Amino acid sequence: MTDKTVLALAGEVAFLLTERQLTVAVAESCTGGALCQALTEIPGSSTWFDRGFVTYSNQAKVEMLGVSPALLEQYGAVSFEAARAMVEGVHGQSQAELAIAITGIAGPTGGTAQKPVGTVFFGIGQKGQAVKIDKRRFKGDRSEVRARSVEFVLKALLKTLT
């Protein structure tokens, strides 16, 4: 189930994408498809939602999005560089004008001193423009980190569209 706040944000995104005749595609790691679910919860989403990639493993990022194994080795899957490469991979694998990437550590394990649990990187890119990357650290359990990540990226997408 998608919470009311996320559903309202997804509805606003849908309105703006429809109004601007833009399409979006996404690549998700730590959110495991929750963003795709939120977006496709909106009736008529097939007119503006192109596709979603759930690239949870590094191998999936490499195979589905063309992310460089060397990049993942050097910077890790949870990094500015990985988020940027995921956005670029979405653009390479879809015709959508807008691409979104989410990669992070939802927990409860997997965190380090440099990248604690709750660290999430977001990328939003429009074809032909620079990719905007953001980093956030969310408090809470696994479910809360994932939910806040979806809410955050929807708000960031709204800012991009307005």
C-alpha positions as CSV (number, residue, x, y, z in Angstrom):
1,M,0.0,0.0,0.0
2,T,1.2,3.5,-0.9
3,D,0.7,6.1,1.9
4,K,-1.5,9.2,1.3
5,T,1.4,11.6,1.2
6,V,3.3,9.6,-1.4
7,L,0.2,9.1,-3.5
8,A,-0.6,12.8,-3.4
9,L,3.0,13.6,-4.6
10,A,2.8,11.0,-7.3
11,G,-0.5,12.5,-8.5
12,E,1.2,16.0,-8.7
13,V,4.1,14.4,-10.7
14,A,1.6,12.7,-13.0
15,F,-0.2,16.0,-13.6
16,L,3.0,17.9,-14.5
17,L,4.4,15.1,-16.7
18,T,1.1,14.9,-18.5
19,E,0.9,18.7,-18.9
20,R,4.5,18.9,-20.2
21,Q,4.1,15.7,-22.3
22,L,7.2,14.1,-20.7
23,T,7.9,10.5,-19.8
24,V,9.9,9.1,-16.9
25,A,11.8,5.9,-16.3
26,V,13.4,4.9,-13.0
27,A,16.2,2.7,-11.6
28,E,15.8,1.6,-8.0
29,S,18.0,-0.2,-5.7
30,C,17.3,0.1,-2.0
31,T,13.6,1.0,-2.6
32,G,13.0,-2.3,-4.4
33,G,10.3,-1.0,-6.8
34,A,8.4,1.2,-4.3
35,L,8.8,4.3,-6.5
36,C,7.5,2.4,-9.5
37,Q,4.6,1.2,-7.4
38,A,3.8,4.7,-6.3
39,L,3.9,6.2,-9.8
40,T,1.9,3.4,-11.4
41,E,-0.7,3.7,-8.7
42,I,-1.9,6.8,-10.6
43,P,-4.6,6.0,-13.2
44,G,-3.4,6.8,-16.7
45,S,0.3,6.4,-15.7
46,S,0.9,4.4,-19.0
47,T,0.9,7.8,-20.8
48,W,3.9,9.1,-18.9
49,F,5.6,6.2,-17.1
50,D,7.9,4.3,-19.4
51,R,9.6,1.6,-17.3
52,G,11.3,0.8,-14.1
53,F,14.5,-1.2,-13.4
54,V,14.9,-2.8,-10.0
55,T,18.7,-3.2,-9.9
56,Y,19.2,-4.4,-6.4
57,S,22.5,-6.2,-7.0
58,N,25.6,-4.8,-8.5
59,Q,25.4,-7.4,-11.2
60,A,21.9,-6.1,-12.1
61,K,23.2,-2.5,-12.3
62,V,25.9,-3.7,-14.7
63,E,23.7,-5.9,-16.9
64,M,20.6,-3.8,-17.0
65,L,22.0,-0.3,-16.9
66,G,25.5,-0.7,-18.2
67,V,27.1,0.6,-14.9
68,S,30.8,0.0,-15.0
69,P,32.0,-2.7,-12.7
70,A,35.2,-0.6,-12.2
71,L,33.0,2.3,-11.0
72,L,31.2,0.1,-8.6
73,E,34.5,-1.3,-7.3
74,Q,36.0,2.2,-6.9
75,Y,33.1,4.1,-5.4
76,G,30.6,1.5,-4.3
77,A,27.0,1.1,-5.4
78,V,25.9,3.7,-2.8
79,S,27.6,6.8,-4.2
80,F,27.2,10.0,-6.2
81,E,29.0,8.2,-9.1
82,A,26.7,5.1,-9.0
83,A,23.6,7.3,-8.9
84,R,24.8,9.3,-11.9
85,A,25.7,6.1,-13.9
86,M,22.3,4.6,-13.1
87,V,20.5,7.7,-14.5
88,E,22.7,7.5,-17.6
89,G,21.9,3.8,-17.9
90,V,18.2,4.5,-17.7
91,H,18.6,7.0,-20.5
92,G,20.5,4.5,-22.5
93,Q,17.8,1.8,-22.0
94,S,14.7,3.8,-22.5
95,Q,13.2,6.7,-24.6
96,A,12.0,8.5,-21.5
97,E,12.9,12.2,-21.3
98,L,13.4,12.0,-17.5
99,A,15.4,9.4,-15.6
100,I,15.5,8.8,-11.8
101,A,17.9,6.7,-9.8
102,I,17.8,5.7,-6.1
103,T,20.6,3.8,-4.4
104,G,21.2,3.5,-0.7
105,I,21.5,1.4,2.5
106,A,18.1,0.8,4.0
107,G,19.5,-1.5,6.8
108,P,19.4,-2.8,9.3
109,T,22.9,-4.1,8.2
110,G,25.2,-3.0,5.4
111,G,26.2,0.4,6.8
112,T,29.8,1.6,7.4
113,A,31.3,4.6,9.2
114,Q,31.5,6.5,5.8
115,K,28.1,5.3,4.6
116,P,25.9,4.5,7.6
117,V,22.5,2.9,7.4
118,G,20.0,5.4,6.0
119,T,22.4,6.9,3.4
120,V,20.7,7.2,0.1
121,F,21.8,8.8,-3.2
122,F,19.3,10.2,-5.7
123,G,19.8,11.1,-9.3
124,I,17.4,12.9,-11.6
125,G,18.3,13.7,-15.2
126,Q,16.6,15.1,-18.2
127,K,18.0,14.0,-21.6
128,G,20.6,16.4,-22.8
129,Q,21.0,18.1,-19.4
130,A,23.3,17.6,-16.4
131,V,22.3,14.9,-13.9
132,K,21.3,16.3,-10.5
133,I,22.6,14.2,-7.7
134,D,21.5,14.5,-4.0
135,K,22.5,12.6,-0.9
136,R,20.4,12.2,2.2
137,R,20.6,10.3,5.5
138,F,17.3,9.1,6.8
139,K,16.7,8.0,10.3
140,G,14.4,5.1,11.1
141,D,14.1,1.4,10.3
142,R,14.4,-0.2,6.9
143,S,10.7,0.5,6.0
144,E,11.0,4.1,7.0
145,V,14.2,4.7,5.1
146,R,12.6,3.2,2.0
147,A,9.4,5.2,2.4
148,R,11.2,8.5,3.0
149,S,13.4,7.8,0.0
150,V,10.4,7.6,-2.3
151,E,8.8,10.7,-0.8
152,F,12.1,12.6,-1.1
153,V,12.6,11.7,-4.8
154,L,9.0,12.6,-5.7
155,K,9.5,16.0,-4.1
156,A,12.8,16.4,-6.0
157,L,11.1,15.5,-9.2
158,L,8.3,18.0,-8.6
159,K,11.0,20.7,-8.1
160,T,12.6,19.6,-11.4
161,L,9.2,19.9,-13.2
162,T,8.3,23.3,-11.8
